[in-house]
């Protein structure tokens, strides 16, 4: 198997893990594996430091963006009423 095939397998594994957990971390990892797969398909070389850097930075950016885009509006709004008052 070519190197980019293993990247696609890792991407699908992250998508399956995302379906099981419901967090945005694995979806961010899957999104950041796309450019790594393109690099592996075009150059057919493996560089651990380059791939790990792309994965780490891409995951952080994608997870932050996904959490900001799909957050619950009720999570950030505080109540103005006293909840102890009957």
C-alpha positions in Angstrom: 0.0 0.0 0.0 1.1 3.5 -0.7 1.8 6.0 2.0 -1.3 8.1 1.3 -3.5 4.9 1.7 -2.4 4.7 5.3 -3.3 8.4 5.7 -6.8 7.7 4.4 -7.1 4.7 6.8 -6.2 7.0 9.7 -8.7 9.6 8.4 -11.5 7.1 8.4 -10.5 5.9 11.8 -10.7 9.4 13.2 -14.1 9.9 11.6 -15.4 6.7 13.2 -14.0 7.7 16.6 -15.8 11.1 16.1 -19.1 9.3 15.6 -18.6 7.3 18.7 -17.5 10.2 21.0 -19.3 13.3 19.7 -16.3 15.6 20.5 -14.8 17.8 17.8 -11.2 16.7 18.5 -11.3 13.6 16.2 -13.1 15.6 13.5 -10.3 18.2 13.7 -7.8 15.4 13.4 -9.6 14.1 10.3 -9.7 17.6 8.7 -6.0 18.0 9.4 -5.2 14.6 7.8 -6.5 15.8 4.5 -3.5 18.0 3.6 -1.1 15.3 4.9 -2.7 12.8 2.6 -2.3 15.3 -0.3 1.4 15.8 0.5 1.9 12.0 0.8 0.2 11.5 -2.6 2.2 14.1 -4.4 5.7 13.6 -2.8 5.5 9.9 -1.6 7.8 10.7 1.3 7.4 10.5 5.0 8.7 13.2 7.3 7.6 12.7 11.0 8.3 16.2 12.1 6.5 17.8 9.1 3.5 15.5 9.4 3.3 15.8 13.2 3.5 19.6 13.0 0.7 19.8 10.4 -1.4 17.4 12.4 -1.0 19.2 15.7 -1.5 22.7 14.4 -4.3 21.7 12.0 -6.1 19.8 14.8 -5.9 22.7 17.2 -7.2 25.2 14.6 -9.9 22.9 13.3 -11.2 21.9 16.8 -11.3 25.5 18.0 -13.1 26.6 14.8 -15.6 23.7 15.1 -16.3 24.4 18.7 -16.9 28.1 18.0 -19.1 27.3 15.0 -21.3 24.6 16.7 -21.5 25.8 20.3 -24.8 25.8 22.1 -26.0 29.3 22.5 -27.4 28.5 26.0 -23.9 27.6 27.2 -22.7 31.1 27.0 -25.7 33.1 28.2 -26.1 33.7 31.9 -29.3 34.1 33.7 -30.3 37.5 34.9 -32.8 36.2 37.5 -32.0 34.9 40.9 -32.5 31.2 40.8 -33.0 31.0 44.6 -35.9 33.3 44.6 -39.3 31.6 44.5 
